[in-house]
Amino acid sequence: MGYKMLQRAVLFILAGLLCSCAQPHNNGAVAQWDFDHNVQFQQKPLGKNRYFISVRANDKTHFSNLATFLLRKSYDLCHTYGFKIEVLAGVEGYYDRKSFPNLIMDSLSANVECPSK
C-alpha cells in the first residue's frame, strides 16, 4: 500500500509540474484578438507613453501582416506619427523558411514609445 501511495504522489507532482510549464507567460498582458487583421496580440502599458505589444505568429498570418499590424497598433496607441518601436523578438531571416521549413517563429514583440506632447 505504501508503494501505491508513493506512485500516486509522484504522478500528482509530475502532473502539476507539467501543467505549470504549459501556462503561457504573458508578462501581465491580456490576450486580445483583432478580427479585422486576423491576428492575436497582447498589449501592456509600461509607463507614461510606453507600451509593450506582442503579435502572435501562426501558420495563417505572414510576417508582413504582423509587422503592418504592429505599425497600425502603434499609431492607434500614440494618435500620431513619430513613435519609436524597439523590436524585441520575432524578426526572421530572409532564408529561414527555406533552410528550416519547420521552424517555429517567435511572436513579434516590441516596445512602443509615443512622442511627448
ChimeraX attribute file (.defattr): number of C-alpha atoms within 10 A of each C-alpha:
attribute: neighborCount
match mode: 1-to-1
recipient: residues
	/A:1	6
	/A:2	7
	/A:3	8
	/A:4	9
	/A:5	10
	/A:6	11
	/A:7	11
	/A:8	12
	/A:9	12
	/A:10	12
	/A:11	12
	/A:12	12
	/A:13	11
	/A:14	12
	/A:15	12
	/A:16	12
	/A:17	11
	/A:18	11
	/A:19	10
	/A:20	10
	/A:21	10
	/A:22	9
	/A:23	8
	/A:24	7
	/A:25	8
	/A:26	12
	/A:27	10
	/A:28	10
	/A:29	15
	/A:30	10
	/A:31	14
	/A:32	12
	/A:33	13
	/A:34	10
	/A:35	8
	/A:36	6
	/A:37	12
	/A:38	13
	/A:39	18
	/A:40	17
	/A:41	23
	/A:42	18
	/A:43	21
	/A:44	17
	/A:45	14
	/A:46	12
	/A:47	9
	/A:48	9
	/A:49	15
	/A:50	19
	/A:51	19
	/A:52	22
	/A:53	24
	/A:54	25
	/A:55	25
	/A:56	19
	/A:57	20
	/A:58	15
	/A:59	8
	/A:60	8
	/A:61	13
	/A:62	10
	/A:63	19
	/A:64	9
	/A:65	15
	/A:66	25
	/A:67	16
	/A:68	12
	/A:69	18
	/A:70	21
	/A:71	16
	/A:72	12
	/A:73	16
	/A:74	25
	/A:75	16
	/A:76	11
	/A:77	16
	/A:78	19
	/A:79	12
	/A:80	11
	/A:81	12
	/A:82	13
	/A:83	18
	/A:84	14
	/A:85	19
	/A:86	11
	/A:87	15
	/A:88	14
	/A:89	13
	/A:90	19
	/A:91	14
	/A:92	13
	/A:93	8
	/A:94	8
	/A:95	9
	/A:96	12
	/A:97	13
	/A:98	10
	/A:99	9
	/A:100	9
	/A:101	9
	/A:102	9
	/A:103	11
	/A:104	11
	/A:105	17
	/A:106	15
	/A:107	20
	/A:108	21
	/A:109	24
	/A:110	21
	/A:111	19
	/A:112	25
	/A:113	21
	/A:114	20
	/A:115	14
	/A:116	9
	/A:117	4
